Amino acid sequence: MSVHGMRIILALRRTSSVLRQIPKYNNLWLSPEEQLRYAAFTSSTRRQHFLGGRFLARQAIGHMHGGEWSDYFLTSPEGGAPRLIAREERAGLEKLSISISHTDGWVACAVSFQPVGVDIQSREKRRDILGLSQLIECNLAKEADQSVINLNRVFYAQWGLREAWFKQSDCAINEAGTPRFAIGKNAHEKFNGLVSDIENSTLVVFPARADAIEMTRDSFHVQNWAHWHQIADQIGRPT
């Protein structure tokens, strides 16, 4: 897999901002499959996250291909990434890779013609990061800077890269080892990921380089991408 020539459309917005744009009186902009899945959610928060992600995905596709966000319909498979339901005039768009993620207060979507995964994690959630880091073979004890701030950033970078790797991979979670990652010195390495601190959250896109990213018009502006690369000869076990 190569990221050279990759074009990634990235949308990142506050959930509240996205919800204000969504039609409030009907969900006819959702495909029939999406409407069924939406109706199955019992949590209002889960419904908001679902709507926000689906709306943002349409905005990202519109940025790539043109037209209004409401021109596009998506599948809604259980446990899998959505796919575009392409009409005849948009043949080929069904091959788009669409990845959606959300966390407290944020929703993100990445779209590309090559496999791509996006993940955003709140660093303010109460978690046993030392225990969880062992599950993903992220040895925080080796960090020179043992401050809580640094350990949080390293853990969530590793966790997010792992999640983004799963999202862009065709491998089943229980059939393939998960790679480990390290901060990359070379921005043009083959298996690069991008990590950025977004206020109190961590945003990850994998695989990607900064020059492949195009932000949608209304997106939160991302600065200071850090490049992380996959350690090809050290494979951890999935959890």
Residue frames as qw, qx, qy, qz and C-alpha x, y, z in Angstrom:
[[0.000, 0.888, 0.459, 0.000, 0.00, 0.00, 0.00],
 [0.433, 0.084, 0.014, 0.897, 1.30, 3.43, -0.85],
 [0.016, -0.792, -0.444, 0.418, 0.08, 6.82, 0.27],
 [0.201, -0.292, 0.349, 0.868, 1.85, 8.62, -2.56],
 [0.155, -0.165, -0.583, -0.780, -0.72, 10.40, -4.67],
 [0.191, -0.513, -0.819, 0.173, -3.36, 9.88, -2.00],
 [0.154, -0.370, -0.059, -0.914, -6.03, 12.55, -1.62],
 [0.278, -0.402, -0.815, 0.312, -7.89, 12.58, 1.68],
 [0.234, -0.582, -0.172, -0.760, -10.87, 14.82, 2.38],
 [0.373, -0.214, -0.732, 0.528, -11.04, 15.43, 6.13],
 [0.316, -0.654, -0.227, -0.649, -14.00, 16.99, 7.90],
 [0.446, -0.205, -0.662, 0.566, -13.69, 17.89, 11.59],
 [0.220, -0.532, -0.117, -0.809, -16.34, 19.83, 13.44],
 [0.210, -0.078, 0.689, -0.689, -17.91, 20.26, 16.83],
 [0.017, 0.343, 0.936, 0.076, -20.93, 18.02, 17.18],
 [0.099, 0.663, 0.492, -0.556, -23.15, 20.92, 18.24],
 [0.129, 0.528, -0.310, -0.780, -22.23, 22.88, 15.11],
 [0.083, 0.019, -0.885, -0.457, -23.06, 19.93, 12.84],
 [0.031, 0.463, 0.867, -0.181, -26.39, 19.27, 14.52],
 [0.147, 0.618, 0.223, -0.740, -27.47, 22.88, 13.97],
 [0.210, 0.387, -0.536, -0.720, -27.19, 22.31, 10.20],
 [0.000, -0.117, -0.979, -0.166, -29.14, 19.07, 10.08],
 [0.429, -0.327, -0.384, -0.749, -32.84, 19.33, 9.14],
 [0.190, -0.172, 0.715, -0.650, -34.77, 19.11, 12.40],
 [0.656, 0.107, 0.239, -0.708, -38.16, 17.96, 11.21],
 [0.956, 0.213, 0.053, -0.196, -37.44, 14.85, 9.18],
 [0.485, -0.505, 0.655, 0.282, -34.72, 12.36, 8.36],
 [0.804, 0.532, 0.236, -0.124, -35.61, 11.93, 4.70],
 [0.289, 0.826, -0.479, -0.068, -32.04, 12.83, 3.78],
 [0.425, -0.389, 0.816, -0.054, -31.00, 9.48, 5.27],
 [0.419, 0.148, -0.792, -0.419, -31.11, 6.39, 3.06],
 [0.815, -0.302, -0.235, -0.434, -33.73, 3.75, 4.00],
 [0.805, -0.021, -0.502, 0.315, -30.95, 1.59, 5.47],
 [0.237, 0.245, -0.410, 0.846, -29.70, 4.50, 7.58],
 [0.492, -0.384, -0.008, -0.781, -33.21, 5.31, 8.75],
 [0.875, -0.249, -0.391, -0.143, -33.69, 1.77, 10.01],
 [0.661, 0.025, -0.482, 0.574, -30.44, 1.86, 11.93],
 [0.023, -0.344, 0.220, -0.912, -31.19, 5.31, 13.34],
 [0.664, -0.391, -0.169, -0.614, -34.59, 4.14, 14.57],
 [0.849, -0.159, -0.492, 0.109, -32.95, 1.22, 16.40],
 [0.354, 0.234, -0.482, 0.767, -30.90, 3.48, 18.65],
 [0.437, -0.713, -0.548, 0.002, -32.45, 4.07, 22.07],
 [0.474, -0.511, -0.148, 0.702, -29.87, 6.60, 23.26],
 [0.261, 0.945, 0.176, -0.086, -30.37, 10.21, 22.18],
 [0.251, -0.773, 0.460, 0.357, -26.61, 10.74, 22.34],
 [0.527, -0.059, 0.766, 0.363, -26.00, 7.80, 20.02],
 [0.452, 0.716, 0.525, 0.089, -28.61, 9.15, 17.63],
 [0.049, 0.968, -0.088, -0.229, -26.91, 12.56, 17.60],
 [0.383, -0.541, 0.641, 0.388, -23.52, 10.98, 16.92],
 [0.560, 0.267, 0.739, 0.262, -24.98, 8.89, 14.10],
 [0.343, 0.877, 0.337, 0.001, -26.64, 11.88, 12.44],
 [0.127, -0.908, 0.267, 0.298, -23.56, 14.06, 12.87],
 [0.474, -0.341, 0.710, 0.393, -21.26, 11.48, 11.32],
 [0.518, 0.449, 0.689, 0.235, -23.55, 10.76, 8.39],
 [0.209, 0.956, 0.172, -0.110, -24.04, 14.46, 7.69],
 [0.231, -0.798, 0.434, 0.348, -20.30, 15.13, 7.83],
 [0.576, -0.038, 0.734, 0.357, -19.60, 12.20, 5.50],
 [0.456, 0.721, 0.501, 0.146, -21.93, 13.73, 2.92],
 [0.009, 0.974, -0.100, -0.202, -20.18, 17.09, 3.25],
 [0.425, -0.542, 0.619, 0.378, -16.81, 15.42, 2.69],
 [0.562, 0.277, 0.715, 0.311, -18.06, 13.54, -0.38],
 [0.302, 0.900, 0.313, 0.003, -19.56, 16.75, -1.75],
 [0.193, -0.862, 0.330, 0.334, -16.21, 18.49, -1.24],
 [0.482, -0.258, 0.734, 0.402, -14.53, 15.76, -3.27],
 [0.338, 0.296, 0.798, 0.401, -17.09, 15.32, -6.05],
 [0.134, -0.082, -0.197, -0.968, -19.28, 18.41, -5.96],
 [0.436, -0.448, -0.651, -0.432, -22.99, 18.87, -5.48],
 [0.472, -0.578, 0.183, -0.640, -25.06, 19.28, -2.36],
 [0.135, -0.295, 0.882, -0.341, -24.55, 17.14, 0.72],
 [0.651, 0.158, 0.506, -0.543, -28.15, 15.97, 0.40],
 [0.653, 0.476, -0.412, -0.421, -27.42, 14.48, -3.04],
 [0.357, 0.367, -0.855, 0.083, -25.69, 11.47, -1.48],
 [0.859, -0.328, 0.016, -0.394, -27.00, 8.32, 0.19],
 [0.079, 0.535, -0.819, 0.192, -25.00, 5.87, 2.27],
 [0.741, -0.169, -0.644, -0.084, -25.28, 2.25, 3.34],
 [0.388, -0.640, 0.400, -0.529, -25.31, 1.47, 7.05],
 [0.774, 0.044, -0.632, 0.010, -23.81, -1.96, 7.70],
 [0.735, -0.670, 0.034, -0.102, -23.58, -3.31, 11.24],
 [0.749, -0.505, 0.290, 0.317, -20.00, -3.10, 12.46],
 [0.658, 0.173, 0.389, 0.621, -18.61, -1.82, 9.18],
 [0.110, -0.349, 0.105, 0.925, -17.82, 1.38, 7.35],
 [0.530, 0.648, 0.360, -0.413, -20.54, 3.04, 5.26],
 [0.411, 0.043, 0.621, 0.666, -20.39, 2.97, 1.49],
 [0.278, 0.363, -0.075, -0.886, -21.82, 5.43, -0.99],
 [0.561, 0.449, 0.694, -0.040, -24.91, 4.30, -2.87],
 [0.114, -0.368, 0.395, 0.834, -23.80, 5.60, -6.28],
 [0.627, 0.616, 0.323, -0.351, -26.18, 6.56, -9.03],
 [0.807, 0.415, 0.286, 0.309, -25.30, 6.10, -12.70],
 [0.307, 0.892, -0.072, 0.322, -23.83, 9.59, -13.07],
 [0.289, -0.795, 0.488, -0.215, -21.54, 8.91, -10.13],
 [0.984, 0.071, -0.158, 0.039, -20.22, 5.52, -11.15],
 [0.636, 0.356, -0.435, 0.529, -17.05, 4.63, -9.29],
 [0.190, -0.597, 0.334, -0.704, -17.83, 6.64, -6.17],
 [0.887, -0.366, -0.088, -0.268, -19.06, 3.49, -4.45],
 [0.835, 0.136, -0.343, 0.409, -15.36, 2.62, -4.13],
 [0.030, -0.737, 0.284, -0.612, -14.76, 5.54, -1.78],
 [0.546, -0.181, -0.685, 0.447, -13.32, 4.67, 1.62],
 [0.301, -0.692, -0.075, -0.652, -15.41, 6.46, 4.26],
 [0.541, -0.159, -0.671, 0.482, -14.34, 6.54, 7.90],
 [0.316, -0.728, -0.125, -0.595, -16.27, 8.25, 10.71],
 [0.527, -0.158, -0.643, 0.533, -15.36, 8.85, 14.34],
 [0.267, -0.759, -0.105, -0.585, -16.77, 10.85, 17.23],
 [0.486, -0.155, -0.632, 0.583, -15.93, 11.64, 20.82],
 [0.179, -0.723, -0.499, 0.443, -17.13, 14.08, 23.45],
 [0.044, 0.824, 0.073, -0.559, -18.02, 17.23, 21.51],
 [0.071, 0.572, -0.574, -0.581, -16.35, 16.30, 18.19],
 [0.846, 0.315, 0.425, -0.075, -17.17, 14.41, 15.01],
 [0.063, -0.616, 0.594, 0.513, -14.68, 13.59, 12.24],
 [0.857, 0.375, 0.342, -0.086, -14.87, 11.97, 8.80],
 [0.154, -0.553, 0.621, 0.534, -12.18, 11.03, 6.28],
 [0.800, 0.493, 0.283, -0.193, -12.94, 10.15, 2.65],
 [0.056, -0.629, 0.643, 0.432, -10.49, 8.83, 0.06],
 [0.833, 0.349, -0.285, -0.322, -10.27, 6.52, -2.95],
 [0.525, 0.280, -0.762, 0.256, -7.62, 4.58, -1.02],
 [0.649, -0.507, -0.561, 0.078, -8.28, 2.86, 2.33],
 [0.109, 0.460, -0.327, 0.819, -8.20, 5.40, 5.16],
 [0.514, -0.553, -0.643, 0.133, -9.15, 5.40, 8.82],
 [0.020, -0.578, 0.187, -0.794, -9.88, 8.33, 11.13],
 [0.585, -0.483, -0.621, 0.197, -10.20, 8.25, 14.90],
 [0.036, -0.606, 0.213, -0.765, -10.75, 10.95, 17.52],
 [0.638, -0.369, -0.635, 0.232, -10.49, 10.30, 21.25],
 [0.293, -0.867, 0.037, -0.401, -11.20, 12.53, 24.22],
 [0.515, 0.264, -0.631, 0.517, -8.26, 12.63, 26.63],
 [0.287, -0.387, 0.359, -0.799, -10.57, 13.74, 29.45],
 [0.853, -0.225, -0.312, -0.352, -12.34, 10.40, 29.93],
 [0.507, -0.582, 0.591, -0.235, -11.43, 8.46, 33.06],
 [0.925, 0.257, -0.269, -0.076, -9.48, 5.46, 31.86],
 [0.743, -0.520, 0.367, 0.208, -6.79, 3.19, 33.24],
 [0.547, 0.773, -0.291, -0.134, -4.29, 4.19, 30.56],
 [0.143, -0.587, 0.796, -0.031, -1.48, 2.17, 32.16],
 [0.624, 0.044, 0.763, -0.164, -3.56, -0.99, 32.07],
 [0.698, 0.643, 0.237, -0.207, -4.95, -0.33, 28.60],
 [0.236, 0.815, -0.492, -0.196, -1.50, 0.53, 27.26],
 [0.367, -0.348, 0.862, 0.035, -0.35, -3.01, 28.09],
 [0.700, 0.379, 0.578, -0.179, -3.19, -4.46, 26.00],
 [0.618, 0.784, 0.046, -0.019, -1.91, -2.61, 22.93],
 [0.840, -0.047, 0.036, 0.540, 1.79, -3.16, 23.79],
 [0.178, 0.826, -0.045, 0.533, 2.41, 0.53, 24.33],
 [0.709, -0.290, -0.411, 0.495, 5.11, 0.62, 27.01],
 [0.076, -0.937, -0.086, -0.330, 4.59, 3.94, 28.74],
 [0.720, -0.637, 0.080, 0.265, 7.33, 3.10, 31.25],
 [0.712, 0.085, 0.248, 0.651, 9.89, 3.71, 28.50],
 [0.174, 0.880, 0.218, 0.384, 8.81, 7.32, 28.03],
 [0.474, 0.151, -0.320, 0.806, 11.51, 9.75, 29.13],
 [0.227, -0.254, 0.133, -0.931, 8.84, 12.26, 30.09],
 [0.230, -0.275, -0.924, 0.136, 6.67, 10.61, 32.74],
 [0.230, 0.107, 0.255, -0.933, 4.34, 13.56, 33.20],
 [0.452, 0.409, 0.731, -0.306, 0.61, 12.79, 33.09],
 [0.441, 0.722, -0.032, -0.532, 0.20, 15.10, 30.08],
 [0.212, 0.544, -0.730, -0.356, 2.84, 13.30, 28.02],
 [0.215, -0.016, 0.975, -0.057, 1.70, 9.79, 28.98],
 [0.497, 0.541, 0.508, -0.449, -1.87, 10.71, 28.01],
 [0.423, 0.712, -0.268, -0.492, -0.74, 12.03, 24.64],
 [0.072, 0.399, -0.887, -0.221, 1.40, 9.00, 23.88],
 [0.341, 0.165, 0.900, -0.217, -1.32, 6.56, 24.92],
 [0.515, 0.621, 0.390, -0.445, -4.07, 8.24, 22.92],
 [0.314, 0.647, -0.517, -0.463, -1.83, 8.56, 19.86],
 [0.024, -0.217, 0.971, 0.103, -1.16, 4.80, 20.02],
 [0.380, 0.349, 0.783, -0.348, -4.80, 3.95, 20.74],
 [0.469, 0.685, 0.093, -0.551, -6.06, 6.18, 17.95],
 [0.230, 0.542, -0.700, -0.403, -3.55, 4.82, 15.43],
 [0.180, -0.006, 0.982, -0.050, -4.63, 1.31, 16.32],
 [0.440, 0.528, 0.589, -0.425, -8.31, 2.17, 15.82],
 [0.407, 0.714, -0.207, -0.531, -7.61, 3.97, 12.53],
 [0.028, 0.378, -0.884, -0.272, -5.54, 0.99, 11.34],
 [0.334, 0.242, 0.896, -0.168, -8.48, -1.35, 11.99],
 [0.439, 0.662, 0.318, -0.517, -10.85, 0.96, 10.14],
 [0.392, 0.694, -0.397, -0.456, -8.74, 1.10, 6.98],
 [0.086, -0.331, 0.931, 0.124, -7.76, -2.56, 7.05],
 [0.728, 0.032, -0.415, -0.545, -9.71, -5.34, 5.35],
 [0.399, 0.114, -0.878, 0.240, -8.42, -7.81, 7.94],
 [0.647, -0.602, -0.389, -0.259, -10.75, -9.11, 10.61],
 [0.264, -0.792, 0.389, -0.390, -9.70, -8.00, 14.07],
 [0.785, -0.395, 0.456, -0.140, -9.33, -11.54, 15.36],
 [0.925, 0.294, 0.171, 0.167, -7.39, -12.73, 12.32],
 [0.574, 0.597, -0.122, 0.547, -4.53, -10.25, 12.10],
 [0.558, -0.394, -0.303, 0.664, -2.00, -8.75, 14.47],
 [0.067, 0.978, 0.192, 0.042, -2.08, -5.03, 15.06],
 [0.619, 0.429, -0.184, 0.632, 1.01, -2.96, 14.28],
 [0.447, -0.695, -0.226, 0.516, 2.81, -0.81, 16.77],
 [0.347, 0.852, 0.145, 0.365, 3.79, 2.73, 15.96],
 [0.568, -0.412, -0.100, 0.706, 6.58, 5.20, 16.69],
 [0.123, 0.895, 0.033, -0.428, 7.02, 8.90, 16.05],
 [0.788, 0.385, 0.297, 0.378, 8.34, 9.19, 12.50],
 [0.313, -0.602, 0.181, 0.712, 11.28, 11.40, 11.54],
 [0.111, -0.075, 0.651, 0.747, 10.63, 10.99, 7.84],
 [0.474, 0.360, 0.291, -0.749, 7.36, 12.49, 6.64],
 [0.606, 0.408, -0.429, -0.532, 7.46, 10.36, 3.47],
 [0.184, -0.190, 0.960, -0.090, 7.61, 6.91, 5.01],
 [0.278, -0.135, -0.804, -0.508, 5.25, 4.39, 3.44],
 [0.437, -0.522, -0.730, -0.052, 3.05, 3.61, 6.44],
 [0.105, 0.147, -0.309, 0.934, 2.70, 7.04, 7.96],
 [0.218, -0.720, -0.659, -0.009, -0.06, 8.12, 10.26],
 [0.080, 0.499, -0.071, 0.860, -0.90, 11.65, 11.35],
 [0.443, -0.558, -0.632, 0.306, -1.64, 12.65, 14.94],
 [0.072, 0.472, -0.034, 0.878, -2.77, 16.05, 16.21],
 [0.137, -0.370, -0.686, 0.611, -3.96, 17.43, 19.54],
 [0.153, -0.526, -0.428, -0.719, -7.37, 19.06, 19.11],
 [0.449, -0.620, 0.172, -0.619, -7.90, 20.90, 22.37],
 [0.491, -0.406, 0.695, -0.334, -8.46, 18.03, 24.86],
 [0.917, 0.217, 0.290, -0.167, -8.82, 15.33, 22.20],
 [0.325, -0.430, 0.704, 0.462, -6.47, 13.39, 19.93],
 [0.728, 0.567, 0.036, -0.384, -7.16, 13.17, 16.18],
 [0.451, -0.333, 0.756, 0.336, -5.57, 10.43, 14.06],
 [0.751, 0.542, -0.076, -0.370, -5.62, 9.69, 10.31],
 [0.371, -0.422, 0.798, 0.217, -3.97, 6.55, 8.93],
 [0.649, -0.160, 0.162, 0.726, -2.36, 6.10, 6.46],
 [0.207, 0.942, 0.243, 0.104, -1.73, 9.69, 5.45],
 [0.513, -0.023, -0.061, 0.856, 0.74, 12.50, 4.95],
 [0.007, -0.622, -0.324, 0.713, -0.01, 16.11, 5.76],
 [0.106, 0.355, -0.397, -0.840, 0.21, 17.15, 2.11],
 [0.115, -0.215, -0.894, -0.377, -2.55, 14.65, 1.22],
 [0.050, -0.548, -0.723, 0.418, -5.10, 16.23, 3.58],
 [0.068, -0.348, -0.289, -0.889, -7.78, 18.62, 2.32],
 [0.039, 0.312, 0.701, -0.641, -10.05, 20.06, 5.00],
 [0.062, 0.671, 0.669, 0.312, -13.67, 20.82, 4.20],
 [0.098, 0.628, 0.081, 0.768, -14.69, 24.46, 4.26],
 [0.501, -0.704, -0.018, -0.503, -16.34, 24.55, 7.69],
 [0.864, -0.150, -0.415, 0.245, -13.83, 22.29, 9.42],
 [0.527, -0.824, 0.141, 0.149, -11.89, 23.09, 12.55],
 [0.484, 0.771, -0.403, 0.094, -8.40, 24.03, 11.38],
 [0.934, -0.300, 0.033, 0.192, -5.84, 21.35, 12.25],
 [0.204, 0.869, -0.427, 0.144, -2.29, 22.47, 12.93],
 [0.183, -0.623, 0.733, -0.204, 0.92, 20.74, 13.94],
 [0.966, 0.068, -0.158, -0.195, 0.45, 17.24, 12.57],
 [0.355, -0.592, 0.724, 0.018, 2.92, 14.78, 14.06],
 [0.721, 0.339, -0.529, -0.293, 3.99, 11.91, 11.79],
 [0.638, -0.349, 0.659, -0.191, 3.95, 8.40, 13.25],
 [0.520, 0.391, -0.667, -0.363, 5.08, 5.34, 11.32],
 [0.957, -0.145, -0.008, -0.252, 4.14, 1.69, 11.54],
 [0.252, -0.589, 0.767, 0.022, 6.85, -0.54, 12.99],
 [0.752, 0.279, -0.416, -0.429, 6.73, -3.25, 10.35],
 [0.562, 0.225, -0.785, 0.131, 8.76, -5.88, 12.20],
 [0.002, -0.007, -0.773, 0.634, 6.98, -5.67, 15.55],
 [0.473, -0.309, -0.524, -0.638, 3.44, -6.94, 15.47],
 [0.280, -0.149, 0.663, -0.678, 1.29, -6.96, 18.59],
 [0.053, -0.296, -0.949, -0.093, -1.73, -9.11, 19.26],
 [0.308, -0.441, -0.292, -0.791, -5.27, -7.73, 18.90],
 [0.106, 0.005, 0.744, -0.660, -7.39, -7.38, 22.02]]
